[in-house]
Structures are given as structure tokens and as C-alpha cells.
Amino acid sequence: MKILKYLTLLCTAFVLLACGSVDIRPPSKDGVTAPEPSAAQLAGDMPIPPGSTVRPQETLVMGTGNRWMGRISLSVPGESQAIYTYYRDGLPSAGWVLTSSSYSKLSFLTFSKAERVATVQIQSASFGGNEVTITVTPATKPGNVTP
């Protein structure tokens, strides 16, 4: 019974992900689609470094404000250490609690806030700048984890 429940949940997640990659914005009267939302509009309660741009093909956000879940993929100018420091020091002032971090060529920071967990992945891009991926998911409550 539990397997059926997990398979149903997994199938639902795949359907939502597939729908998120389809551009359903109608063209305006002059045939041009509406502009992509900015990183700050998507991120809600997550600080975004200045000069960041959203990579829309790799971004999927469900919800808004302090309740959004999903993945935001960004191109961020600057040195990777400065971006790492920005998130390490900036997210706690937005109410996020740092739970773990690792700085290297591929850096990770993990935060928690209320009933959500955020992972920030930072990697230097091939042609300068950085690729930053922010993933926010619901926190797992103790007792809800099946071994």
C-alpha cells in the first residue's frame, strides 16, 4: 500500500515538472510574450545577489512569497567565494538557519526555515560568473521517514 502511495506521489511530481516546462503565456497583441519574471520576484523570502539573471529553462517555482517551493537557476556575476559569503551571511538575516555548508569548486549551503529546507549550490561557470541553483523543498518531519 505504501508503494502505491509513493508511486502516485512520484507520478504527480513528474506531471507537475512536465507542466512547468511548457510555456503557457499567451502572446500579447503585438505577438510578443510577457517578459520572464525577475529572480527577486520568483525568490520571495530568499535574498538574490545583485546582477543575477534567471535561467528559465532550468527554473521551476510553485507558489510565491514565503511559501514557494521548487528550483531557481541563476547566472550570477562575481567571484564564487563572494557569492558563497553572500548566501552564508545573507540568508540568516532573512530568517533562514544555516544547517550545513561546504566550500569548494562545487559549493553547497543548506538552510532551514519553518517547514522548508533550502539548498544553495554554487559553481563557477565556464565563461565567467557563477551558476547558482537554489532548491527549496518541504522539510521532512521526524516520524514521517520510512526506512
ABEGO torsion letter per residue (X at the ends): XAAAAAAAAAAAAAAAAAAAABBABBBBAAGBBBBBBBAAAAAEABBBBBGBBBBAAABBBBEBEAABBEBBBBBBBEBAAAAAAAAAAAAAAAGBBBABBBBBABBBBBBBBEABBBBBBBBBBAAEEBBBBBBBBBBBBBGABBX
